[in-house]
Amino acid sequence: MEVSVAEVLRKKNPAAARWIPGFAVRYLARIVHEEEVNSYLRDFADLDAIHFVRACLERMRIGYRAEGMEKLDPQGRYIFASNHPFGGVDGLMLADEVSKHFGDVRVVVNDILMNLTPLAPLFIPVNKHGRQNPAYLRMFNEAFDSQLPIVTFPAGLCSRRTNGTVADAPWKSNFVKRAVASRRDIVPVHFDGELSNFFYRLSNIRKDWGSRPILKCSTWPTKCSNRAGAISTSGSATPYRGRKSARKAHLPDGPSASAQMRII
């Protein structure tokens, strides 16, 4: 079980992939740590999705402390809406923590991450660069109709540094509409931290469409290695009841949100 950056590019956008020179594909494979990702896929292939997540966090030496999640009703139906400063790593941490309290979890992701087969059972894939796959759309609707907690990153991409400040892009309100439609309460989550200067420089390189999803989604293996963190939450949720539209929803931004994770 392995992932090939070249093959992912061909599958995602065959027309663009033909124009990407070989040296650029090899460079992408190096900066997204293709070999390291494949070592995880080989070594942890026999694990289920949640245990795969925990094995990856352990190998990357990422730890965290959590407080407050236990205040949420274990029978509640929630959407956990979070900022996205660490790319895939914050998704792994939040999936791990939510699953500890609710037994399972689903995470809304860019469909390119479905190439990480062991994690696919946790994912609700969304195509951000074209038409939705009918099978993925069914998965999306089934997940929101289920009792499972759902994690989403409403900005849709990793936080960027602008004028010296790291912040999400404006949050899209679709998750609020989904919360109302599926009768889910919203739990805002805030991660506090930054990635390396290299990542923020790299995130500004957008010379061709074909490489863009890879640059956004796949540099997670070494973004947050050798780190530990802490999550604290008030355990509060914004109820869907009475929300007739996304315009009436308060979209949390920054430390005022009701959950925080600090990467030390």
N, C-alpha and C positions, 0 to 999 in steps of 0.2 A: 504494500500500500504506500504509494508515493504521490507527491504533487509536483508537477512540472510547470514552471512559470510560462514557458513557451506554449505548452498545451492549453493552459488556462486562457492566455491571450487569444489563441486561435479559436477556442470555444466561445469566448465572450464577444469577440468582434473580428471575425475572419478577414474582412476587408482591410481593416486597419493593421492587423497582425502581419499581413504580407508586406507592409511598407516599413515595418520596424526592423532595422538592421540587426544582425546577429550579435554584434558587440553590445548593443543596447539591451537586448534580451538577457545576455549573460550578466551585464551589470545589474539589471533588475533582480535576477536570481540571487546575486550576491547580497544586495542591500536588503532584500526581504528574507534573507537567511533560509533559502530553500533547503539546503542540506540539514540545517538544524530542525526545521519543521518536519522534514522527512524522518529524522531520527526519532522525533516524538511519535510520529505515525507508526513507525516500525516497533518501537519499544513498548508502546502502550496500546497496541492494536487489539488486545484481548479485553480491554476495559470498556465498561459502558460509558455513556457520555459524561455523566457527572463525575465519575471516578477518573476519567480521562482529564477533565478540567482540573481536578485536584492534583493529579500527577504532574501536569504541566506547570501549575503554580509552584509545586514543590521543587521541581527541577530548576525553574527560573529563580528559586529562592525568594519568592514573593509571599509575604505573610501579612495578615491584618488582624485587628481586633474589632469586635462588633458589639455595639450596645444599642438597645432600643427596639430592634426588630421584633423582639418578643412581645412588645406591647400591641402589635397588630393582631387582629382576630385571625386565628389559624383557619377559620372557615370562611374568611372574607375573600372576595374576588377583586384583585388589585391589578393595576398597571403601575409598574415602577418606572418613573420617567426621570432620566438622569442626564447630566452633562457628560461629555465624552472626551476627557483630556488625554487618556492613555491608549486610544485605539482599541484593539481587541482585548487588552489586558483588563480594563475596567469591566468589560463584558464578562470575562471569566470570573473575576472577583465577585461581581454582583450575582451572577448565576449561581456561584458556589454558596453565597450567603443566603440567598432567597430559598434555594433548594433545601438548606438545612432546616428551615422553619416551615416550609410548605410541602416538602417531600419531592417536588419536581419544579420545573420552571421552563418557560419558553422565552427566547430572545429574538426580537426583530433584527434582522441583519441584511446587509447587502448580499444578494444571491451568489456572488462570487465566492463567498465563504462556504458554500455547500460543497466545495472541493475538499474541505477538511472533513472527510467522511465520518470519523468517529464522533464529531460534534453535531453532525446533521440532525440527529433526533431532537436536539435542543432548539434548533433554529426555525424561525419563521422567515423564509427568504422573500426579499422584495427586490425586484429589478429596478434599479435607479437610473438606468440608461437605455430604456426601451420599453416595449410592450411587456405586460405581465404574463408569465407562464401560467396557463390555466390550472395546472396541478399545484403550483405555488399559491395561486389565489384561493384554491380550496383549502390548502393548509392554513392559510391566513385566517379565513373565516371560521374554520373548525377550531382553531386555537382560541380565538376570541369568544366563541360560543361555549368553550369548555370551562371547567372550574380551575384550570391551572393559572398560576400567577404569570404575568407577562412583563418582561423587561424591554424598554424601548429607549432609544436615544434620539429625541425629537429634532436635534440639529441636523441629523443625517450624515454627519462626518465628524472626524476628529477635530478637537479644538485647535485653533490657530493662534499664532502670536501676531498681534497687530499693534504697532507703535509701542512695543515693549510689554503689552498686556496679553496674557493667554486667556481666551474666552471662546465659548461656542459661537457658531453662527446663530442667527435668530432661530428660535424653535418654531417648527412647523406645528400647526394646530390640529393636524389630522388625528393625533392620538387622543385629543379631547373629544372629538366627534366619535371616535371609536369607543371611548370610555362610556359615553352616554348611550350609544347604540347597544353596547354589550353589558350595560349596567355594572360597570366596574368603577371602584373608587381609585383615585389617583394618589400614589405615594411619591412625592418628589424626592429625588436623591441628588446630593452634590458631592462630587469628588474634588478634593483640593490638592493640586500638584501640577507639575510640568514635566515635559519630556526633555530630551537633549536638544541643544542648539542645532545639531545636525538634522534632526527630524524637522524642525521648523523651517530650516533652509530648504530641505528636500521637498516639503509640502508646497513650496511656492514654485516648484519646477513643474510646469504643465505644458510641455511642448507638444504633446500629442494626446489625443483622446484615449488611445488604446492602453497607455501605461497608467492613466490616472486612477482607475479603480485599484490597481495593484499598490500604487504609492500610498493611497489612503488607507488601505485595509490590512496590509500584510507585513508591516515592519514590527509587529508586536513581539517577536521572540526576545529581542534585547532592549526594548524600550524601557522596561521597568525591572530589569534583573537586579538582584542584590538589594531589594527594598522590602520594607515592612510598612504596614498601614494600620489605620484605626477607623472604624465606622461608628458614628454615633447618630441615633435617630430619635426623634421625639415619639415615633410610633404613630404620628398623625397622618390622616389621609384626607384628601379633598373628595367629598362625596359627589357621585354623578347626579344624584337626585336634585332636581330643580334646575339643572343646566340644560337649557334648550339650545344653546349654540356655543361654539368655541369662543365667541366674542366675550362671553360672560366669565370665562375661565381665567384665573390668574396663572400665568406661566412663570414659575419660579426661575430666578437667575442668580447664581452666585451663592454666597454663604447664608442667605436668608432662607434657603430651602430647608426642608425638615430632616434631611439626613446628610451627613458629611463623611467623607473618607479622606484621611490625610496620609499621604505617602511620605515616609520619613527617609 
